Amino acid sequence: AFIERPTGPTSFRKFYERGDFPIALEHDTKGNKIAWKVEIEKLDYHHYLPLFFDGLCETEHPYEFFARQGVHDMLEHGGSKILPVIPQLIIPIKSKHIIHFITNFRCFISNCMHSNLLMMLYVKLHFN
């Protein structure tokens, strides 16, 4: 089984608190969403996507929301930029042995299974 281990601040949290992410919280009638300060397609995926994945183990607001929604938005708009980043995502994901991260990641995968790239990542994580 998985044992929840105490963790220090994630890299995601450190970058967020320094204001290094081009994001803001936007409220509308449908709820909260990320207001991206740059076009998502123009982001450096090798830099930002691993950081947002790192944030999936966060449990506090606004970190949890920004990490989950940021990963979703980047994968939805990333196209061909995602595949080259997958190797950078595997080790950080495997090293996060905490229940919350596993729950968030499984929930996220189940919502995004339409993507062949995510299916490859899922298979690599669980069968290698």
C-alpha positions in Angstrom: 0.0 0.0 0.0 1.0 3.6 -0.2 2.3 5.4 2.9 1.8 9.1 3.0 5.2 10.7 3.7 5.7 14.2 4.9 7.0 16.3 2.1 8.6 19.7 2.0 7.3 22.5 -0.3 7.1 21.3 -3.9 9.0 23.1 -6.7 5.6 24.1 -8.0 4.8 25.9 -4.8 8.1 27.7 -4.7 7.7 28.9 -8.3 4.1 30.0 -7.7 5.0 31.9 -4.5 7.8 33.7 -6.4 5.4 34.7 -9.1 7.2 32.7 -11.8 4.2 31.2 -13.5 2.3 33.2 -16.1 -1.1 32.6 -14.4 -3.7 34.3 -12.4 -7.0 33.1 -10.8 -10.1 34.1 -12.8 -13.6 33.9 -11.4 -16.6 33.7 -13.6 -20.1 32.4 -13.4 -19.0 28.8 -14.0 -16.4 28.8 -11.2 -12.6 29.4 -11.1 -10.3 29.0 -14.0 -6.7 29.9 -14.9 -6.2 33.2 -16.7 -3.0 32.5 -18.7 -0.9 35.7 -19.2 0.6 34.2 -22.3 -0.8 31.8 -24.9 -0.5 28.3 -23.6 0.8 27.1 -27.0 3.8 29.5 -26.6 4.9 28.1 -23.2 8.2 26.2 -22.8 6.7 22.8 -22.1 10.1 21.3 -21.1 10.2 23.9 -18.3 6.5 24.3 -17.2 4.8 20.9 -17.6 7.1 19.1 -15.2 6.6 21.9 -12.6 2.8 21.7 -13.0 3.0 17.8 -12.7 5.0 18.3 -9.5 2.2 20.4 -8.1 -0.3 17.6 -8.4 0.7 16.4 -5.0 -0.3 19.7 -3.4 -3.4 19.6 -1.1 -3.9 23.3 -0.3 -5.7 26.0 -2.3 -4.7 27.6 -4.6 -1.8 25.3 -5.3 -3.9 22.2 -5.9 -6.3 24.0 -8.2 -3.5 25.7 -10.3 -1.5 22.5 -10.6 -4.5 20.3 -11.7 -6.0 22.9 -14.0 -2.6 23.9 -15.4 -1.7 20.3 -16.3 -5.1 19.9 -17.9 -4.8 23.1 -19.9 -1.3 22.4 -21.1 -2.1 18.9 -22.2 -5.2 20.0 -23.9 -3.4 22.7 -25.9 0.1 21.2 -26.1 -0.2 19.1 -29.2 3.3 18.0 -30.4 5.0 19.7 -27.5 3.9 17.1 -25.1 5.6 13.9 -26.4 9.2 15.2 -26.0 8.4 16.1 -22.3 7.1 12.7 -21.2 10.5 11.3 -20.1 10.8 14.3 -17.8 7.5 13.5 -16.2 8.0 9.9 -15.4 10.6 10.1 -12.6 9.0 12.9 -10.7 5.6 11.1 -10.8 7.1 7.8 -9.7 8.9 9.6 -6.8 5.7 11.1 -5.4 4.6 8.2 -3.1 1.7 10.0 -1.4 -1.9 9.1 -1.6 -3.2 12.5 -2.6 -0.9 12.6 -5.6 -1.9 9.1 -6.8 -5.6 10.1 -6.4 -5.2 13.3 -8.3 -3.2 11.7 -11.1 -5.7 8.8 -11.5 -8.6 11.2 -11.6 -6.7 13.4 -14.1 -5.9 10.4 -16.3 -9.5 9.1 -16.3 -10.7 12.5 -17.5 -8.1 12.7 -20.3 -7.8 9.2 -21.7 -8.7 10.4 -25.1 -5.1 11.4 -25.6 -2.7 8.7 -27.0 0.2 10.5 -25.3 -1.4 10.2 -21.9 -2.2 6.6 -22.5 1.5 6.0 -23.2 2.5 7.8 -20.0 0.0 5.8 -18.0 1.3 2.5 -19.4 4.9 3.5 -18.9 4.2 4.4 -15.2 2.3 1.3 -14.3 4.1 -1.4 -16.3 7.8 -0.4 -16.3 
